[in-house]
Amino acid sequence: MCVGRVDVRFRVFLLLVLFTTACQGTSREPLVFSGEAAYAHVEAQCDLGPRPTGSSANRAVGDYIISVLEDEGWAVETQEFAYRDTPVRNIVGKAGEGPVVILGAHYDTRRQADQEDPTQPVLGANDGASGVAVLLELARVLDLDRVDRQVWLAFFDAEDNGRLDGWEWCVGSSYMANHLEVVPEAVVVVDMVGDADQQFYFEGNSDPTLQQELWEIAATLGYTETFRSEYRWTIYDDHVPFAQRSIPAVDIIDFDYPYWHTTQDTPDKVSPASLERVGRVLEVWLEGAP
């Protein structure tokens, strides 16, 4: 069932208030990443429909991201430019102090479901919305007093229309990597991370040392069944433009997703538990011991 934008925002707000209240109690304990709260962000994005670059829904989801970040106290910046006469907008939320680390996800969706029916767009519950949802929930729960770095939550536009009408892949992340005024210490991209049948493998274009560090954190959290320490894919994704600048970069991606670039990439294929595993790994990586 689709609901209006106001209803969606109200539903997400109520969920986050409930989770915040439950975690804080009377003496304010540290917040912990919630898969259910992240999943609410998946639904909110999908309720806007497909969100290809340049569309009104794309603009709306970008506004939604900015609103959530600002509500959580993050300083928001945008990068706006044109690609093939189409407006593109990267969004970055910044918080904390110290060396910069970037956590990134793309928020656009593919305008043709070319793995199934190219006359239809992709809703992008997993391929787009899941990574965004993880970053938005991290914006709520990160204890910046325990993070000794400045964190950038980067939301890339124009990632997912490669090889359609002459478009390239990863347009937004390439633009950001080529216009950095500060060189980040590391970049971690989360893409297609919500699959209920979650399987993450080492990825061939990722920095092996940083990748091993993240997978070891996953092991300490008991996620060895989903974070598997073996190579399977080599993928051109939003981490590559940063890696090409000799910045340690990792892609956390479940490419064994049967609904990739189809009309079946819908919220029912996404699991709150899957989102929570990824969020917890990143939360521990930034904050230290669980």
N, C-alpha and C positions, 0 to 999 in steps of 0.2 A: 504494500500500500504506500502511495506517495502522500506526503503531507507538505504543507506550505513551508516557506523559509522561516517564518516567525515561529511556527510550531517546532521546527527542527532545532533552532537555536535555543528555544525554551526547554526542550527535552534534554539537550546536551547540557545546558546550564544546571538543570535540576540534578542530573546524574553526577556532575562534577561536584556540586555542593554536597551531595550525599556521601561521595567518596572522600571528599576533603574532611567532612565532619567526622566520619567514621575513623579516619586515620589520625586525626588530631586529638580526639578525646578531650579531656579536661586539661591536659598538661602539654599538648602539642608534641606529638611524636613525629619522627621523620616520615614524610610521605613516601609511598612505594608505588611503583608503576602498576596501573590497573588495566588489564586487558579489556575489561568491560567498558571502561571509560574511553579507551582507544577505539573500541568497536563503534561506540556512539559517533565518533568522528568519521568513521567509514560510512555509516548510514547517512550522516548529514551531507557528506559530499555526493553520494550517489543519489540522494533525493533531488539534487540539482540536475540530474541527467548526465549524459555524456559531456565532457569538458575539454574539447579540443582547443588548441591555441587559437586565439582570435575570436572565439565564440562568447556570447553573453554569459553562458554558464561558466566558462573558464574565468571570466572576469569576476563573477559572483563567488566562485570558490576561492579565488585569490583574496577577495575582500573578507571572506570568512576566516581565512588563515591569519590575515592581518589583525582582525578583531580579536581572535583567540589569543594571539601573541601579546597584544597590547593589554588585554584583560589580565594576563598573567605577569605583566610588568616587564616584558622584554622590549628593548629598543628596536624599532622596525625600520629597515631601509628597503628601498626597491631599486631595481635596475630595469629601466624600460628602454626598449629599442625596437627596431623593426627588422623583420627577416622575411624576405620575399613579399614585401608589401603587407605583412601581417604584424600587428602589435604583439610584442612579447614582454612579459614582466616576470623577472626573478624577484623573490621576496626573501629577506634575511632578517631573522630575529637574533639580537646580540645581548649577551649578559655575561657577567663575571669579569675577572681580570687575569692577565698573564698571557702566555703564548696562546695563539689562536688554534682551535680545532674546529673543523666543520663537520657537522652531521647533515647529510643531504638526502633529498627525495624529490622526485618529479611529481607535479600535481596536474599536468595535462593528461588527456587520454587520446587514444588513437582514433582518428576519424573514420577509419575503415576496418571492419572486422575481416581482414584479408585471409585469415586462416579458416574462415567459415563462409561468410557472406559479405563481400566487399561493398554491397549497397547499404549496409547498416553500420553505425558507429559502435564503438566499444564503451560499455559503461565504466569499466576500470575499477571495480571494487578492490581487486588485489593489485593490478598493474596500474598503480597511481595512488589510489586512496589509502592503501594499507601503510605505505611508507610515510605518507603525510600524517596519518593518524598516530603512528609511533612518535614522530617528532612533536606533534601537538601535545600528546600526553607527557612527554619528557619536559616540555615547557612548563607544565604544571608541577611536576614532582621533583625536578632536580634541586638538590640542596647545594646551592652555589657556594655556601660557606665551606663545603667539603671538596669543591672543585678548584684546583689550582691553575686553571686555564680560562681563557675567554672562550665561551662556546658560541658558535654561530650555527643556528638552525636555518639551513638554506633550502628553499623550495624552488626547484628549477621548473621553468616553463619550456615548452617546445622540445621535449625529449623524444616523444613517441610517434612522430610521423615520418620517420626515415623511410626513404625509398618510395614515398608517395608524391607524385607530381614533382619530382626533383628535389624534395626536401632531404636534408641531412638528419642524422640522429644527434641527440644531445646538444641541441643548439644553445639552450639556456646555460647549461653547465660549461660549455666551451667559452661562451661569452664571459662568464664569471671568472673562469680560470685565466683568461687572457687579459682581464682588467683588474687583477688583484693588486692592491696597494700594500698589503701585508701578506707575507708568505706564511700560510698555516703550517703548523707542526704536523698535522695529519688530517686526512679526510676519510670519513666513513659514509658510504652511500647505502641506503636501505631501499630495496626495490623488490616488489612482489614477495613480501614477507609474511602475508597473512593466511596463506593456504592452510586449510585444515589438515592436509597430509603434508606436513612441513618437512623439507629436507634441504639443508644447506651444506654445500660442499666447498672446498677450497676452489677459488676462481683464478684462472691463469694470468690475468692482468693485474691482480691485486698484489700489494706489497707483502711478501711472505712473512716477515717478522711481525708486522702489525696484525696480519691475519691470524698467525699462530697465537698471539696474545689474546685476541678476542675469543678464539675457539677454546683456549684454556680457561678463560672466565666462564664460558658456557659449560665446560665440564665441571667446574667447581659448583655450578648451580644445578647440576644434574641433567644437563641437556645433551648428553652424548648421543642420544638416539636421533636428534634433529640436527645438531652441528657435527658433521662427520668430517674427520680429518683425512680426507683424500680428495684428490683433484678429479673434477668431472667436466667442467665447462671453462671456456675462455670467451669472455663476453665484452663487447664494446658497450659500455654503459657510462653513466655520469661520473664515475671515478676516473675514467681514462684521461680526460683533458687535464686533470690535476696531476696524474701520474706522469704525463708527458712533460710536465714542468719539474720533474724529480721530487714531487711531494709524495710522501708515503700515503697511499690511498687503497682502500679496500671496498669491495662490493659485496654486501650481504644480500644474496639473491637466491630464490628457489626457482630455478629455471625448469624444473620438472613439473610444470603447472599445466595441466591438460586444457585449460580454458584460456590460455594466452592468445590474445588478439582474436577472440571470438565474442559473440553476443552473450555467452554464458558466464562471463566474468562479472558475477553479481554478488551481493553481500552474503548470500547463503553459502558461498564457497569459502568465506573468510571466518576464521576462528578467533575469538578473544584470547584463548590460551596461546595461540601462535603469536599473536601480537605481543602478548605479555612476555614471552620468552625473549624476543628480540629486544624489547624495551628494557628488560631487566639486565641483559648483557651490557647494553650501552650505559645504563644507569650505574652499574658497578664499575665499568671501565672508567667513567668520569669521576665517580665519587670515592672509589677505593673499595675496601673490603665490604662484602654484603652484610 
